[in-house]
Amino acid sequence: MPPKTPEDPEQNPYDLLEISQEATEAEIRTAYRTRSLKVHPDRNRNDPNAAQKFHALTTASTLLLDPLRRLALDAQLRLQAAKKQRFASYDNKRKAMVSELEEREKEFKKARMAKEQERTARESENVRIREEGRRMREQREKELELQELERQCARTKPGSNGTVEEEPLAPPPPSDLDTTIRIKYALSSYPALSTASALTAHLRRYGEIDEGTAVMSQKAKKSKKSKGLVDGEVIVTALVPFNQLGAAFAVVSSAESLKERGMDVAWAGGSEPPILGWLRERGELGGPAANRAAPFPTKPTPEGTTFGSFPSSFPAFDEVVPPPPPPAAKAGIDYESLTLLRMREAERARLEKEILEAEAAEGG
């Protein structure tokens, strides 16, 4: 089978107008009028390509009537003619080699264009994620301001005798970001966590995760000596929604120990969900999440009930804390409440030990 000749470029404007390269401006105009009348869409209603042909003729005549662009076109045609002449002088083996090189060049250009399109799409997605995060943060800030204003107005109301009576603090309305955390780490520190599914599987030890709505973004960073990054290192940013608030709170409570391992953890909304502050004010929760070194105080269950409305403790993952000695029984705390308190403290210590052992095994 004879080798293929190099493919011709777009159709020659001189060939479209059926004129020679030495044609004058008047000859170009005459040829355009003659040819355009033959292919005009109004005279060729049955030809679906008539409009395309007419447009090609118009473009060709416009190009040839521009002296500078015609000069560049003539130079290009001369180079193509010389290339065809050289190709014709080659033997079959060399023709096949030239054809193969041209095919490789076309494939390379096609792959480069596909890679550029992929990069553009990835950058657009990163921009969309950043914009969505900014919009959600602004919306959350507005909601918090409104809630704080409503809370201040609802805390006090005039009584029947003209005095101001304080009302019980109303719980804040739930938000879509109450159980969502933001995680950031270098992919080189956690090469196995390159996908959203792998990350959710890694974090499932804290609680169930809504895997369908987890979002991950990867971006190469320039070197930053202060952060210990190297050129081209990939930084992963992800939003992980948990099914329960307690699980998300447990991860954020372990932020210090996780940061030592190269993973930054924070609330997706930029601040702690208001419901945690409400629970803390009611005594259902311990101190701020930052003070996780001390165990959470456990509120005794009210008389006649078995469990509180919110977990009294969460597993801490910074270090193994031995369970404190059981408190002495006080007046007003029955034997059942004391037993439940001891069981919760023992369960907390067991969870702490299991999580730390699992992390040590993964690090090894």
N, C-alpha and C positions, 0 to 999 in steps of 0.2 A: 504493500500500500504506500503510495507516494506521500511524502510529508506535506502537512498543511502549510499554506503560505500565510504570512502574517495577516491578521484580520484588518480590513480597511477601517478607518475612522468614520465619523459621521459623513453623510453624503456630501459630495463636493458641490458648493453653490454654483460653480460654473456648469456642472452637469445638470443641476436642477433647471437652470435657465437655458440650457442647450447652446452655450456660447463658449468661445475660446478664452484663454487667459489673457490674450491681447485685446479683448473687446473694449471699445470706448464706452464713455458714460452714456452716450446716446444709444448705442447698441444694447446696453444693459437695460435702459428704460423701455426700449421697443420690445425686447425679448420678454420683459416682465409683463407688459400689457398683453402681449400675444398669449403667453402661457397662462396668465391669471384668468383670462376670459374662458379658456378651455376647462379649467378646474374649479371655477367659481361655484360655491354651494348652491346658488340660485339656479344654475343651469344643470346641476348634477344632483337633483334631489334624491335619486335612488342610490347614490354612492355615499355610504356612511363615512368614508374617509375624505370626502371632498373638503371639509373645513380644515382638516389637518394638512392636506396638500396645499391649500391656498395659504395657510399660515407659513408653511415652509418656504414657499415662493417669496412671500413678503419679507421674511427674515433674510433670505439669501440676497435679494435685491438691496435691502437696507445695508447689509454688510459690504457689498461690492461698491456701493455708492459712497462709502466712507473711505477716503484715500489711505488713512493710516491703518485701519483695520484690514483693508485689502492688501496693503503691503505685508502685514504680518501673515495673512492667509497665503499669499504667494510664496513667502519663505517657507512656511510649513509644508506646502504642497511640493516644493522642490526637495525638501528633506525626505518626505515620504517617497518620492520618485527615486531618489538616490538609494534609499533603504531597500526598495523593491528590486532595484537593479543589482545591488550587492547580493540580495537573497537569491536572485535567479542565477547568479554566477557560482553559488555554492554547490557542492556535491550533495547527494542525498543524505549522507551521514551528518554533514554540517547543518543542512536544512532542518533535519530532525532535532539537532541539538538547539538550534536557535528557537524553533517552535516550542521545545520543552522549556527553555528559559523564559520565554514570554508567558507561557501558561503558569509557570511558577510565580512570576512577577504579578500576574493577575490575581492568583490565589492569595499572595501575600497582601496585596492591596485590599482585597476583600476581607481578609482576616483582620487587618488593621482598622478598617472601617467598622467592622462588627465590634471590635474591642473598644473603639472610641464611643460607639453608641451605647455599649454596656456601661462604660465609665460615666457617660452623661446621665444615663438612667439612674445609676447608683447615687450620683451627686444630687439629682433631683429628688430622690427618695429621702436622702439625708436632710435636704432642705425642708421637705415636707414634714419630716418628723420633728425637726427643730421648731418649725412654725406651729405645728400642732401642740408641742409642749409649751411654747410661749403663750399660745392662746388659752390653753387649759390653766396655766399658772395665773394669768391675769383674771380669768373667770373665777378661779378659786379665791384670789385675793379680794375680789369684789364681794363674793359670797361671805367671806370671813368678816369683812367690815360690816356688812349688813347684819350678820348674825350677832356680832358684838353689840351693835346699836340696839337690836331688838332685845338682847339679853339684859342690857343695862336698863332698858325701859320696863322689862317684865319683872326685874328683881324687886322692884318696889311699887306699891300701889297705895293710895290713901285708904285708911280704915274708916269705920263708921264714926269713930270719935275724933276724926281729923288727923290722927297720927298716921305714920307711914309704916305699913306692915310688910315685912320681907316675905316673898313667896319662894317656894322651893325652886332651885335652879333647874330649868328645863333642859333636857338633853338636846344637843345640836342635831340638826337633820343629817342623815347619812350622805356621804359623797362617793362618787365612783372611784376616787383615788384613796379612800380610807385604807384599803387593803393592798395597795400597789406600792412597790418599792422600786427605786432606781439603783441599778448596779453598774459599776464601771471598773474595768480591769484590763491589763495588757494580755493580749492573746498568747504571748510567749510564756507568761506565768501559768496560764491554764489552757494549754493547747487542745485538751480534750473538750473544752467548752466553747466550740466554734459555732454551734447552732443553738437555736432557741430551745429545741427539745432536749439537748444535752444539758443546758443550764437548768431548765426546770426539773430534770431528773436529779441533778446535783442538789437542788434546794428543796426537794420534796421531803427531806428529813425533818424540815421545820413544820410542814403541813401541806395540805392539798393545794394544788395550783391550777388556775384556769389556763391551761396550756394554749387554748385556741386564740387567746387575746394577748399572749406574750409577744413583745416586739424587741427585735435585736438590730443594732446598727454597728457596722465595722468601718473604721476610718484610720488610715495611716497617718501618723503624727511625725513631725520633724523632731530632731533631737532637742531635748531639754535637759541640760545637765542637772538642774535642780531637782528634777523628778527621776533622774536615772534612766531616761529613755534613750533609745538608740535610733539612728536614722531608719525611717521606714517601718518602725514598730507599729503594729496594728492595735488600736484601742477599741475595745468592745463596750458599747453602752446598751443597756437593756432595761425594759420596763416589765416587771414580773408581777402579775396580779394573783394574790392568794385568795382562797375561798373564805378564809376566816381572818378576822382582825388580829387574833392572838398569835397566829403564825407569822404574819408580817411584823408584828411588834417584837417577836422573838428574834427575827433576823436583824432588825435595826438595833436591838439591844446588844447584839454581838458585833456591832460595827467596829469597835476598837480592835478586837482580836482578828476580825477578817481583814482589816486594813493592814495589820502587820503581815498578813499573808498575800498582800498585793491586790485586795478587792475592796473597793469603796462602796458602801451601802448607805442609802439615805431614803427618806420618804419621797415618793414621786411628786407630791404636791409642793415640795420645798420646805415643809414644816410638819410638825407632828399633827395628826388628825385631831380636831377639837374634841371628839368623843373620848379620847384618852384623858384629856384634861378634865372633862366632866366626871369621868370615873375616878380620877385621882382626887378631885374635890369631895366626892362622896365617900372617899375612903375605901373604894372598891379596888384601888390600884396603889402600888407603892410610889416612890419618888420618881423624878424625871428619868427618862430613858437613859440619859448620859451617866447617871449614878448607878450603874449596874453592879458595882463591886459589892454593895451591901444587899442582902436578901430583901425581897419585898415583904413588908409587914402583912400579915394575914388578918383580915377582919373576922372576928368570931361570927359564926352564922347566927342569925336571929333565932330566938327560941321558937320552936315549932317548925323549923325548916331544916332541910338537909344540906342544900348547896346554895351558894350565893348566885347573883345574876351574872357574874363575870369571873373568869378564872382568877384565883387568888395569887397565883404565882406562874412564872414562865421559866423555862430552862435557860440558864445563862451559860454562855459558851466561852467566856474569857479564861476561866481557870476553875479547877475543881475546888469547890467550897464545901467543907464538911458540914453536915447538918448541925445546926445549933442545938444545944441541950434543950430538952423539952421544958417549956415553962412550967413553973409550979402552978398548981390549980388555984384559981382565985374564986372568990365568992361571986356568983353570977354566971360562971362558966361550968356547965354540967359535964359529967364524965363523957357523954357522947361527943360534945363539941371538942373536948380535949383530944379524944381519940382521932377524930377527923383531922385536927390540926397536925398531929404527929404523922398521920398517913400521908398528908400532902407534902410535908417536909421530906419524908423518906422518898416519895416519888420524884420530887424535884432533884434530890441528890443523885438518884439512879439515872435520870434523864441526862443530867450534866455529865456523868461519867461515860455514858454510852456515846454521846455526841463527840466528846473529846477523844475517845478511843477511835471512833470512825474517822475523825479528821487526822489523827496521828497516823492511822493506817494509810490514808490517801496521800499524806505528805511523804511517807516512806516509800 
